[in-house]
Amino acid sequence: MERTCVIVKPDGVGKKVVGAVLQRFENEGLKLVAMKMVVPTEKMAVGHYTLNSEWIKNVGEKSIKAYEAKGQTPPSKDPIVVGKKIL
């Protein structure tokens, strides 16, 4: 038997799409056997993400593009600075 961990981030919970996400798995014939909702601590979040400089830069670049796509001003033009704010 295989196991998979599915994580729905806070924005997905806020948009009330958790049921739709789970339904996609069920529609493919997968069986939900357990579910746990947690509010991650900073320690849990840091342990989950790879924190190398390339990852931080990529996250920062994507975040800057997302700000600009929404017509908002990013907190900085430096992707490293923005990426570190995600942590």
N, C-alpha and C positions, 0 to 999 in steps of 0.2 A: 504494500500500500504506500502511496506517495502522500506527502503532506505539503501544503502551501500556506504561507503566511500572507495575508492580504492586509494592507494598511491603507485606511482612508484618512487623509489628512484633515485637519480642522476645517479648512475651507469647504471640503466635500461634505462634512457633517453639517456645517452651517447652511449649505445649499440643499440639504435634505436629499442627497443622492445615494446614501448608504444602501437603501433597499434596492435601488436600480443596479448598483454594483454587484450586490450579492445575487440578484436575480440573473445576471449574465452568467455567473458560474453555474447556477442551478439549471439554466436553460441548456447548458452544454452537458448536462447529466452528472455534474459533480455534486457531491453530498456535503452539506455543511454539518460538521459534527461538534463544533464548539465555537464560541465567540466570546471575546473579552474586550471591553472598552476601557481604555486607560487614558489618563492625562499624563503625558510623559514629563518626567523631571528633566532638568538640564543634563544631569548625568546620563540618563537614558538616551537623550537626543545625541549627545556627544559620542556615546558609545555606538550609536547606530550609523552615523555618517563617517565617511572617510575624510579626514581633515588634512589632506595635503594641499600645497599651494595651488596646484593645477585645478583641483576640484573647487577650491574657494574662488579662483578666478573665473571658472566656467559658470558657477552659480551667480557670481556678480554680473557677468556679461548678460546672462539670461534675464536677471532681475532688472537691469537697466533697460533692456529691450522691452520688457513687460511694462515698466513705468511709462516709457515713451509711447508705446502702443495705446496706452490709456490716456495719453495727453497729460501725464503728470511729470513732474520734475524729480528725477532720482536724487537720493540724499547725497550722492557724489558721482562724479564721472569716472572715478577709479574703481574698476571691477573688484579689486582686492578689498577695498574699504567696504563696498556694498556686500560682497560675499561674506565678510566677517560679521556683518549685521545680522545675517541669516542665522548664525549660530546663537 
